[in-house]
Amino acid sequence: MLGSLPSFDRLVAELSKLPGVGGKTAARLAFHLLRAPQADTDALADALREMKQKVAFCSHCFHITETDPCAICNDPSRDGRLCIVQEPQDLLAIERSHAFHGRYHVLHGALSPLDGIGPEELKIAPLLERLRQEQVEEILLATNFTVEGEATALYLARLLKPLGMKITRLAHGIPMGSDLEYIDTATVQQAVDSRRDF
């Protein structure tokens, strides 16, 4: 970017790799960090290092955790429902609504053949193994209301129907084309409460 400032240019290039951060935003963030007190930049660097060392995915549900299995999987007060979401952010959105008291399974994506994402790239095989071992009363399909999310929900419904469990889908109170992590808590709660058979 600036040519004669390789360390600054490297920071801008690394920040540009973050989702939703383009070159201009990355440069603005780099200038902010340059002006910030050393203690603030040290704290940020330490937080990044600590997160990479301590945070991993739960071996059971694939949510983020510092203990394995995660706190949700270990919570005996959770009921017999299983909510399937695309990403950990979606799980957090549903948890914030306090409308669901079961357990979760995070797929880590959605089916997207054009992007080379098929069932093998998602956490579907571990889901099937989990359903063979656990008593589940209801499966709530809470994939996003995008083309990929709908395709994933339909694929899972067809795959799971023969297992004989009740399968529901979030109500469409959430606008089509939106991601759960950006939806307000009340809308997420209404969608969970108004779920329907799928």
C-alpha positions in Angstrom: 0.0 0.0 0.0 2.5 2.6 1.1 5.5 0.8 -0.3 8.2 2.0 2.0 6.3 0.9 5.2 6.3 -2.9 5.0 5.1 -3.5 8.6 2.1 -1.1 8.1 1.4 -2.7 4.7 1.5 -6.2 6.3 -1.0 -5.2 8.9 -3.4 -3.7 6.3 -3.0 -6.9 4.3 -3.8 -9.1 7.3 -6.7 -7.0 8.4 -8.1 -7.2 4.8 -8.4 -11.0 5.2 -11.1 -10.5 7.8 -14.7 -11.0 6.5 -16.3 -7.7 5.5 -13.1 -5.8 5.7 -11.9 -4.2 2.5 -8.7 -2.3 1.8 -10.0 1.1 3.0 -11.5 -0.3 6.2 -8.3 -2.3 6.9 -6.2 0.9 6.4 -8.5 2.8 8.7 -8.2 0.1 11.4 -4.4 0.1 10.9 -4.2 3.9 11.4 -6.4 3.5 14.5 -4.1 0.9 16.0 -1.1 3.0 15.1 -2.5 5.9 17.2 -3.7 3.6 20.0 -1.6 3.4 23.2 0.9 0.5 23.3 -1.1 -1.2 26.1 -4.2 -1.4 23.9 -2.4 -3.0 20.9 -0.6 -5.4 23.3 -4.0 -6.3 24.8 -5.4 -7.0 21.4 -2.4 -9.1 20.4 -2.7 -11.0 23.6 -6.4 -11.6 23.2 -5.9 -13.0 19.7 -3.1 -15.3 20.8 -5.1 -16.5 23.9 -8.2 -17.1 21.8 -6.3 -19.2 19.3 -4.7 -21.2 22.1 -7.8 -21.8 24.2 -10.9 -21.8 22.0 -11.7 -24.9 20.0 -14.8 -26.6 18.7 -16.8 -28.9 21.0 -16.3 -32.5 19.9 -20.0 -33.2 20.4 -21.9 -30.3 19.0 -19.1 -28.3 17.2 -19.9 -25.0 19.0 -17.0 -22.9 20.2 -15.7 -23.8 23.7 -12.7 -23.7 26.1 -13.8 -27.0 27.6 -14.7 -30.2 25.8 -17.6 -31.0 25.8 -19.0 -27.5 25.9 -21.2 -26.1 28.7 -24.4 -26.5 26.7 -23.7 -30.2 26.0 -22.9 -30.7 29.7 -26.0 -28.9 31.0 -28.3 -31.5 32.5 -31.3 -29.1 32.5 -31.4 -29.0 28.7 -34.5 -30.8 27.2 -34.7 -33.5 24.5 -34.8 -31.2 21.5 -31.9 -30.6 19.1 -31.5 -27.4 17.2 -29.4 -27.6 14.0 -27.7 -24.3 13.0 -25.2 -23.3 10.3 -22.7 -21.4 12.4 -21.8 -20.8 16.0 -23.0 -17.2 15.6 -26.5 -18.6 14.9 -26.4 -20.7 18.1 -25.6 -17.6 20.0 -28.5 -15.7 18.5 -30.9 -18.4 19.5 -29.4 -18.6 23.0 -29.8 -14.8 23.4 -33.5 -15.2 22.7 -34.0 -17.6 25.7 -36.7 -19.3 23.6 -34.9 -22.7 23.2 -33.8 -24.9 26.0 -32.5 -27.9 24.1 -29.1 -28.8 22.7 -27.5 -27.8 19.4 -25.5 -29.1 16.5 -23.4 -26.7 14.4 -23.0 -27.7 10.7 -20.3 -25.1 10.0 -21.8 -24.0 6.7 -24.6 -24.8 4.3 -24.9 -26.8 1.1 -23.7 -24.8 -1.8 -22.7 -27.0 -4.8 -21.5 -23.9 -6.8 -19.0 -23.3 -4.1 -18.0 -26.9 -3.8 -19.8 -27.4 -0.4 -21.6 -30.7 -0.3 -22.7 -32.8 2.7 -19.2 -34.2 3.2 -17.9 -30.6 4.0 -20.5 -30.1 6.7 -20.8 -31.8 10.1 -23.7 -34.0 8.9 -21.9 -37.4 9.4 -21.2 -36.6 13.1 -24.9 -35.5 13.4 -26.1 -38.8 12.2 -23.8 -40.6 14.6 -25.0 -38.5 17.4 -28.7 -39.2 16.6 -27.9 -43.0 16.8 -26.6 -42.5 20.3 -28.9 -39.9 21.8 -32.6 -39.7 22.6 -33.9 -36.8 20.7 -37.6 -35.8 20.8 -37.6 -33.1 18.2 -35.1 -31.7 15.6 -35.4 -28.0 15.0 -33.9 -27.0 11.6 -32.6 -23.5 12.2 -30.6 -22.9 9.1 -30.6 -19.4 7.6 -33.4 -18.3 5.2 -31.1 -18.1 2.2 -31.1 -20.3 -0.8 -28.3 -22.4 0.7 -29.9 -22.5 4.1 -33.3 -23.6 2.7 -31.5 -26.3 0.5 -29.7 -27.5 3.6 -32.9 -27.7 5.7 -34.7 -29.6 2.9 -31.7 -32.0 2.5 -31.6 -32.6 6.3 -35.4 -33.1 6.5 -35.3 -35.8 3.8 -32.3 -37.4 5.5 -33.7 -37.4 9.0 -37.4 -38.1 8.4 -36.8 -41.9 8.3 -35.4 -41.8 11.8 -39.0 -41.1 13.1 -38.3 -38.0 15.1 -40.4 -34.9 14.9 -38.8 -32.4 12.5 -39.6 -28.7 12.7 -38.3 -25.6 10.9 -38.0 -22.0 12.3 -41.1 -19.9 11.4 -40.6 -17.4 8.6 -40.8 -14.4 10.9 -37.1 -14.0 9.9 -36.8 -12.2 6.6 -35.6 -14.3 3.6 -32.0 -13.7 2.7 -31.0 -12.8 6.3 -28.5 -14.4 8.7 -29.6 -15.3 12.2 -26.7 -13.5 13.8 -28.0 -10.2 12.6 -31.6 -10.6 13.7 -33.0 -9.0 16.8 -33.7 -11.1 19.8 -37.5 -10.7 19.7 -37.7 -11.8 16.1 -35.5 -14.9 16.8 -37.7 -15.7 19.8 -40.9 -15.4 17.8 -39.4 -17.6 15.0 -38.5 -20.3 17.6 -41.9 -20.2 19.3 -43.7 -20.3 15.9 -41.7 -23.2 14.5 -43.6 -25.6 12.2 -43.4 -29.2 11.0 -41.1 -29.5 8.0 
